[in-house]
Each structure stands twice: as structure tokens, then as C-alpha cells.
Amino acid sequence: MTLTKAKYWFSRFLLVFGAYWLLFEPVALCFEKLQGLGWWGFISINILSLVTTPLIFWPKKAFSVSLPDSSTRIAISISDILEQKGSIVIGTSDTFDTELGEIISPNSLQGQFLTRVYQSDRETLDRDISDALENVEATSDQTKTYGKTDRYPIGTVACVQRNSSRFFLLAFNKMLADKKRVQTDIRNLWMCLYQCWNVIREKGHHNDIHIPVLATKFGRSGLSFNLIIQLIITSFVIALREEGIAPSLTVHLNKDDAKEVDFIALWGWLDCLAGKK
């Protein structure tokens, strides 16, 4: 158990123990038998507190806070991002490849985006991406022998409309020329997020923002989920101080990824961000 977790549980235990003790004292005044319990009473309250503390304070895996001096809410949720409405961020590579299989894993969010949102119509998705990037200069990479060969600057965002939502495809990593996988330079992620918030501010119609935990697993950044979530939220808060973006930001996790998250530490960090501690 980490020091943060130990502090969390110890402080909650003291709260519960104190509540039981305050309740026990006036009750004991009314019942003489309770006054003679002595150490047995003390031990019993301790045991009762140990049992009930996790029931009361077990950290929720979906929570939100309001930022101080703002109506904007920050949320973390275990949910399906593709079922949301509003401005939805999808991570992609600098070549905006869409071919499923060895290039794009069907299990990745990008793969699910093609199959579920575009009903596997890759031609339409490629056309929408091309239209969105018509004013962005690309460089041709002839050493890349598979997929698309046009490379766009890291941080490029392609905004595509689908149904009632707008999807912001953020190129935050590089597709390797000789291997069918991406390479993420974590030093660029902050800049990419900053670019993304700017584009959403311009084209998102002030709708709620939904974003996955970028640069993990398929993104190959090597950073923990907690660090990436904190980076995403911090970059959003800083961009928000410059100018309004959206009424809320929700970071979405799937059930498998939730196992990688320290929710106690994240909960405490969010409370500090909201000025609650």
C-alpha cells in the first residue's frame, strides 16, 4: 500500500471511529451496562469502524468536480466514449492511417471508431479526413511502404462531423516507416493537447468534451494511466484560463483500463485541483 492510500484510509477510519464514539457516549449515559464495557467497548468500536469504513469510503470509479471560479466540470468515468455526444477526441498518428489489421488494431479506439461510427466505411472516413486537412501542408514519405504516405505535423487535428457529434482526430504520435506501429514522444503530448483544445474552442460549438486516456497501450508512451490523466486535465485547465472552451471535460476509461488506475490518488488530486483540500 502506498503512503497516499495509507493516509486516505487512516483519515477515513478516524472519521468513522470518531462518529461512533460520539454516538456511543450519550447512549452509554442512558444505559448503565454500556458504561461498564471498558476496553471491550473500545475494541468493539474499533472493529465496527474497520468493517464500515470501506463500505462508506470505498473510492468511486466515476466522479467529477467543479473548477474554482468556473462553471466548468472535470469528470473521470468508466464508460464507452463512442456512445457520448458532443466533441469527442480520437487519437491517431501523423499519417492518419485507417486500414484495420496490422496497421490499426480493430480493438483500438481508432479501430472501433471506424467500425462503429463509420460502419466500417473506410472510404468515407478517408474522404472526411482529407476534406478536414485540405488546408494543412503535408510531406510525402516515400520510405513508408504501407498505408498512407502523407505525413502531417504532430499536433494536427482533423475535425469530422458524424451524426450529432464532432470527432477531433488528434495526430499525437508518429507512424514508423519500416514497422507497422507508432512511436510516441511524450514531450510532444502537451503541445498536441494544447493544439487540440484550440481547435475544439474554434469548432466544438461549446459542447461537452470527451477524451480517452491517450498514449497508453497502443500509444506506447510508457507512462502510467494516472500521469496521462493528470496531464490531460492540467493542459485543459491551463487552456481554459486563457479562454472558455467547453462546459465540461470527461476523461473516459474502459473497464480493462480502469484496473490500471489508482483512483484514491486520482480522487485526492482532483479534490486539490478543485480547491477542496
C-alpha positions as CSV (number, residue, x, y, z in Angstrom):
1,M,0.0,0.0,0.0
2,T,1.3,3.4,-1.0
3,L,1.7,6.3,1.5
4,T,-1.2,8.1,-0.2
5,K,-3.5,5.1,0.2
6,A,-2.4,4.6,3.8
7,K,-3.2,8.3,4.7
8,Y,-6.5,8.1,2.9
9,W,-7.7,5.0,4.8
10,F,-6.3,6.1,8.1
11,S,-8.0,9.5,7.9
12,R,-11.3,7.9,6.9
13,F,-11.0,5.4,9.7
14,L,-10.6,8.1,12.3
15,L,-13.7,9.9,10.9
16,V,-15.8,6.8,11.3
17,F,-14.3,5.9,14.7
18,G,-14.9,9.4,15.9
19,A,-18.5,9.3,14.7
20,Y,-19.2,6.0,16.5
21,W,-17.5,7.3,19.7
22,L,-19.6,10.5,19.7
23,L,-22.7,8.3,19.3
24,F,-21.6,5.8,22.0
25,E,-21.0,8.4,24.7
26,P,-24.6,9.8,25.0
27,V,-26.1,6.4,24.6
28,A,-23.9,5.0,27.4
29,L,-25.2,7.7,29.7
30,C,-28.7,6.2,29.3
31,F,-27.7,2.6,29.7
32,E,-25.6,1.7,32.7
33,K,-24.5,-1.7,31.2
34,L,-22.7,0.1,28.4
35,Q,-20.7,2.2,30.9
36,G,-19.0,-0.9,32.2
37,L,-17.8,-2.2,28.9
38,G,-14.4,-0.6,29.2
39,W,-11.8,-2.0,26.9
40,W,-14.3,-4.3,25.3
41,G,-16.3,-1.4,24.2
42,F,-13.3,0.4,22.8
43,I,-12.2,-2.7,20.9
44,S,-15.8,-3.2,19.6
45,I,-15.9,0.3,18.2
46,N,-12.5,-0.2,16.5
47,I,-13.7,-3.4,14.9
48,L,-17.0,-1.8,13.8
49,S,-15.1,1.1,12.3
50,L,-12.7,-1.2,10.4
51,V,-15.7,-3.0,8.9
52,T,-17.8,0.0,8.0
53,T,-15.0,2.4,6.8
54,P,-14.5,0.6,3.4
55,L,-18.3,0.4,2.9
56,I,-18.7,4.2,3.4
57,F,-15.5,5.5,1.8
58,W,-14.6,3.0,-0.9
59,P,-13.5,5.3,-3.8
60,K,-15.9,5.7,-6.6
61,K,-14.7,4.9,-10.1
62,A,-16.7,7.7,-11.7
63,F,-16.6,11.2,-10.2
64,S,-16.5,14.9,-11.1
65,V,-15.5,18.2,-9.6
66,S,-16.3,21.8,-10.5
67,L,-13.3,24.1,-11.1
68,P,-13.0,27.0,-8.7
69,D,-14.3,30.3,-10.0
70,S,-15.7,28.5,-13.0
71,S,-18.9,26.6,-14.0
72,T,-16.7,24.0,-15.9
73,R,-16.7,20.5,-14.6
74,I,-14.0,17.9,-14.8
75,A,-15.0,14.2,-14.8
76,I,-13.4,10.8,-14.9
77,S,-15.7,8.0,-15.9
78,I,-15.6,4.3,-16.8
79,S,-17.7,4.4,-19.9
80,D,-17.9,4.0,-23.6
81,I,-16.6,7.2,-25.2
82,L,-18.2,6.3,-28.6
83,E,-21.6,6.4,-27.0
84,Q,-21.2,10.0,-25.9
85,K,-22.4,13.2,-27.7
86,G,-20.5,16.4,-28.2
87,S,-16.9,17.0,-29.0
88,I,-15.0,13.6,-29.0
89,V,-11.3,13.3,-29.2
90,I,-9.8,10.3,-31.0
91,G,-6.0,9.7,-31.0
92,T,-4.3,8.9,-34.3
93,S,-0.9,9.0,-36.0
94,D,0.7,11.7,-38.2
95,T,-0.3,9.8,-41.3
96,F,-3.9,9.4,-40.3
97,D,-3.9,5.7,-41.3
98,T,-7.2,4.0,-41.2
99,E,-6.6,0.5,-42.5
100,L,-7.6,-2.2,-40.0
101,G,-5.4,-5.2,-39.4
102,E,-1.6,-4.9,-38.8
103,I,-1.7,-1.1,-39.2
104,I,-4.6,-0.2,-37.0
105,S,-5.8,-2.7,-34.4
106,P,-9.5,-3.4,-34.6
107,N,-9.5,-3.4,-30.8
108,S,-8.1,0.1,-30.5
109,L,-10.3,3.1,-30.1
110,Q,-9.4,4.3,-33.6
111,G,-10.4,0.9,-35.0
112,Q,-13.7,0.9,-33.1
113,F,-14.3,4.4,-34.4
114,L,-14.1,3.2,-38.0
115,T,-16.3,0.1,-37.4
116,R,-18.9,1.6,-35.1
117,V,-19.2,5.2,-36.0
118,Y,-18.5,4.8,-39.8
119,Q,-19.9,1.3,-40.0
120,S,-16.5,0.1,-41.5
121,D,-16.8,2.6,-44.4
122,R,-13.1,3.4,-44.7
123,E,-13.6,5.3,-48.0
124,T,-16.0,7.8,-46.4
125,L,-13.7,8.2,-43.4
126,D,-10.7,8.8,-45.6
127,R,-12.6,11.4,-47.6
128,D,-13.8,13.2,-44.5
129,I,-10.2,13.3,-43.1
130,S,-8.9,14.5,-46.4
131,D,-11.5,17.3,-46.5
132,A,-10.7,18.3,-43.0
133,L,-7.0,18.6,-43.8
134,E,-7.2,20.3,-47.2
135,N,-5.6,23.5,-45.8
136,V,-2.8,21.7,-43.9
137,E,0.5,21.1,-45.6
138,A,1.8,17.5,-45.6
139,T,5.1,16.0,-46.6
140,S,5.3,12.8,-48.7
141,D,7.3,9.9,-47.1
142,Q,8.3,7.5,-49.8
143,T,10.1,5.3,-47.4
144,K,6.8,4.2,-45.9
145,T,5.8,1.2,-47.9
146,Y,2.3,0.6,-46.4
147,G,-0.8,2.6,-45.7
148,K,-0.8,6.4,-46.3
149,T,2.5,8.2,-47.2
150,D,1.5,11.8,-46.4
151,R,2.7,13.0,-43.1
152,Y,1.2,15.9,-41.2
153,P,2.8,17.9,-38.4
154,I,2.5,16.3,-34.9
155,G,-0.4,18.1,-33.2
156,T,-2.6,18.3,-36.4
157,V,-6.3,17.9,-35.7
158,A,-8.8,16.7,-38.3
159,C,-12.4,17.6,-37.3
160,V,-15.0,15.3,-38.8
161,Q,-18.8,15.5,-38.3
162,R,-20.8,12.3,-37.8
163,N,-24.4,12.3,-36.7
164,S,-24.8,14.9,-33.9
165,S,-21.2,14.8,-32.7
166,R,-17.9,16.2,-33.9
167,F,-14.8,14.0,-33.7
168,F,-11.4,15.6,-33.4
169,L,-8.7,13.2,-34.7
170,L,-5.5,14.3,-33.0
171,A,-2.2,13.2,-34.5
172,F,-0.1,12.8,-31.4
173,N,2.3,10.1,-32.5
174,K,4.4,9.0,-35.4
175,M,3.7,6.0,-37.6
176,L,7.0,4.3,-38.3
177,A,8.0,3.9,-41.9
178,D,9.6,0.5,-41.5
179,K,7.3,-1.0,-38.9
180,K,3.5,-1.2,-38.6
181,R,3.4,0.5,-35.3
182,V,3.5,4.0,-33.8
183,Q,6.1,5.8,-31.7
184,T,5.1,8.4,-29.2
185,D,7.3,11.2,-28.0
186,I,5.8,12.2,-24.7
187,R,7.5,15.6,-24.9
188,N,5.1,16.4,-27.8
189,L,1.9,15.3,-26.0
190,W,1.4,18.6,-24.1
191,M,1.8,20.6,-27.3
192,C,-0.7,18.3,-29.1
193,L,-3.3,18.7,-26.3
194,Y,-2.8,22.5,-26.5
195,Q,-3.5,22.4,-30.2
196,C,-6.5,20.1,-29.7
197,W,-8.1,22.5,-27.2
198,N,-7.6,25.4,-29.6
199,V,-9.3,23.6,-32.4
200,I,-12.2,22.4,-30.2
201,R,-12.6,26.0,-28.9
202,E,-13.0,27.1,-32.6
203,K,-15.1,24.2,-33.9
204,G,-16.6,22.4,-31.0
205,H,-19.6,24.7,-30.6
206,H,-19.1,24.8,-26.9
207,N,-20.3,21.2,-26.5
208,D,-19.1,18.9,-23.8
209,I,-15.7,17.3,-24.5
210,H,-15.0,13.6,-24.2
211,I,-11.4,12.3,-24.4
212,P,-9.8,8.9,-23.9
213,V,-6.6,8.3,-22.0
214,L,-4.2,8.9,-24.9
215,A,-0.7,7.4,-25.3
216,T,-1.3,4.3,-23.3
217,K,-1.2,0.7,-24.6
218,F,-1.4,1.2,-28.4
219,G,0.1,4.7,-27.9
220,R,3.2,3.2,-26.3
221,S,4.2,6.2,-24.2
222,G,5.3,4.1,-21.2
223,L,3.6,6.5,-18.8
224,S,1.1,5.4,-16.2
225,F,-2.6,6.0,-16.7
226,N,-2.7,8.3,-13.7
227,L,0.1,10.5,-15.1
228,I,-1.6,10.7,-18.5
229,I,-5.0,11.6,-17.0
230,Q,-3.3,14.3,-14.9
231,L,-1.5,15.7,-18.0
232,I,-4.7,15.8,-20.0
233,I,-6.7,17.6,-17.3
234,T,-3.9,20.0,-16.4
235,S,-3.5,21.0,-20.0
236,F,-7.2,21.6,-20.3
237,V,-7.4,23.7,-17.2
238,I,-4.5,25.9,-18.3
239,A,-6.1,26.4,-21.8
240,L,-9.4,27.2,-20.1
241,R,-7.7,30.0,-18.2
242,E,-6.8,31.7,-21.5
243,E,-10.4,31.4,-22.9
244,G,-13.5,29.3,-22.5
245,I,-13.6,26.0,-24.3
246,A,-16.5,23.8,-23.1
247,P,-18.8,23.4,-20.1
248,S,-17.2,20.1,-19.2
249,L,-14.3,17.7,-19.9
250,T,-14.8,14.0,-19.3
251,V,-11.8,11.5,-19.4
252,H,-13.1,8.1,-20.4
253,L,-11.7,4.7,-19.3
254,N,-12.9,1.3,-20.4
255,K,-13.3,-1.5,-17.8
256,D,-10.0,-3.1,-18.5
257,D,-8.0,0.1,-18.3
258,A,-9.7,1.0,-15.0
259,K,-7.6,-1.7,-13.4
260,E,-4.5,0.3,-14.2
261,V,-5.7,3.4,-12.3
262,D,-5.1,4.4,-8.7
263,F,-8.5,6.0,-8.1
264,I,-7.7,7.0,-4.5
265,A,-4.7,9.1,-5.6
266,L,-6.6,10.5,-8.5
267,W,-9.6,11.4,-6.4
268,G,-7.4,13.3,-3.9
269,W,-5.6,15.1,-6.8
270,L,-8.9,16.2,-8.3
271,D,-10.1,17.5,-4.9
272,C,-6.9,19.6,-4.7
273,L,-7.5,20.9,-8.2
274,A,-11.0,21.9,-7.2
275,G,-9.6,23.6,-4.1
276,K,-11.3,21.2,-1.7
277,K,-8.1,20.4,0.2
